């Protein structure tokens, strides 16, 4: 586990989640994937004595072809419907559950996620596939 402002655990939300071609609901609040959306669940705990800040935009994915992937913030917003926002403050000792989404090429798979607990962390690579 990463020893920075946060302690982060990660788990993949089922392999079927990596075959979604769209997220959201209805005709207006839907985003179509360029390839397929892979959804990763995170449990984020602020372990320091001060509140910490978490954002999904600091998290990085790597596919089976070696490509670096950014999270898809728009897909996360459409998918979240009522869940915590993409970024936010976590009070000391508090834990939040968050899903991050990567748009992975149709002929590749999500292999690794690099987790960053704060802006200055080096990150920790976790195998998800």
C-alpha positions in Angstrom: 0.0 0.0 0.0 1.1 3.5 -0.8 2.4 5.6 2.2 1.6 9.2 1.3 -1.5 11.2 2.3 -3.7 8.2 1.5 -3.7 4.5 1.8 -5.1 3.1 -1.4 -6.5 -0.4 -2.2 -7.7 -1.4 -5.6 -9.8 -4.1 -7.1 -11.2 -4.6 -10.6 -15.0 -4.5 -10.7 -15.5 -7.7 -12.6 -14.1 -8.6 -16.1 -17.5 -8.0 -17.7 -17.1 -4.3 -16.9 -14.3 -4.2 -19.5 -16.7 -4.9 -22.4 -19.0 -1.9 -21.9 -19.2 0.2 -25.0 -21.0 3.1 -23.3 -21.8 4.5 -19.9 -24.6 6.7 -18.6 -28.3 6.5 -19.1 -30.8 7.9 -21.5 -29.9 9.5 -24.8 -28.4 12.7 -23.6 -26.3 11.6 -20.6 -24.5 8.8 -22.4 -20.9 8.5 -23.5 -19.7 6.0 -26.1 -16.3 4.4 -25.8 -13.7 4.6 -28.6 -12.9 1.0 -27.6 -14.3 -0.4 -24.4 -14.7 1.1 -20.9 -12.8 -0.6 -18.1 -14.1 0.4 -14.6 -11.8 0.0 -11.6 -13.1 0.4 -8.0 -10.9 2.1 -5.5 -11.1 2.4 -1.7 -9.4 5.5 -0.6 -8.6 6.3 3.0 -7.0 9.5 4.3 -4.4 8.1 6.8 -2.8 11.4 7.7 -3.7 13.9 10.4 -4.9 16.4 7.9 -7.6 16.2 5.3 -6.3 15.0 1.9 -7.3 15.7 -1.7 -8.0 12.9 -4.2 -8.6 13.3 -7.9 -9.1 10.6 -10.5 -7.1 12.6 -13.0 -3.9 11.6 -11.2 -4.5 7.9 -11.8 -2.9 6.2 -14.9 -3.7 3.0 -16.6 -1.5 0.8 -18.9 -2.9 -1.5 -21.5 -1.6 -4.8 -22.9 0.1 -3.0 -25.8 2.1 -0.8 -23.4 0.0 2.4 -24.0 -0.4 4.8 -21.1 -4.1 5.7 -20.5 -5.7 8.6 -18.8 -8.9 8.3 -16.9 -12.0 9.4 -18.7 -13.5 12.1 -16.5 -16.6 12.6 -18.7 -17.4 8.9 -18.6 -16.9 8.9 -14.8 -19.4 11.7 -14.4 -22.0 10.0 -16.6 -21.5 6.7 -14.8 -21.4 8.1 -11.3 -25.0 9.4 -11.1 -25.2 10.3 -7.4 -21.8 9.0 -6.3 -18.9 11.2 -5.1 -17.4 13.7 -7.6 -14.3 13.0 -9.6 -12.2 15.1 -7.1 -12.6 15.9 -3.5 -11.3 16.3 0.0 -11.2 13.3 2.3 -11.3 14.0 6.0 -8.7 12.3 8.3 -9.7 8.7 8.9 -12.5 8.8 6.3 -12.8 6.3 3.5 -14.5 6.8 0.2 -15.3 4.3 -2.6 -14.6 5.6 -6.1 -14.8 4.1 -9.6 -12.3 5.3 -12.2 -12.9 4.6 -15.9 -10.4 4.0 -18.7 -11.3 3.9 -22.4 -9.2 0.9 -23.6 -8.7 0.0 -27.3 -11.0 -2.8 -28.5 -8.0 -5.1 -29.3 -6.2 -4.5 -25.9 -6.9 -5.1 -22.2 -6.3 -3.0 -19.1 -3.3 -4.6 -17.3 -2.0 -2.1 -14.7 -3.2 0.9 -12.9 -0.7 3.4 -11.3 -2.3 4.9 -8.2 -1.3 8.3 -6.8 -2.5 9.4 -3.4 -1.4 13.0 -3.8 0.2 15.3 -6.3 3.7 14.6 -5.1 3.6 10.8 -4.9 5.5 8.5 -7.2 2.5 6.2 -7.4 2.2 2.5 -7.0 1.5 0.1 -9.9 -1.2 -2.5 -9.3 -2.0 -5.3 -11.7 -5.7 -5.5 -12.4 -5.9 -8.0 -15.3 
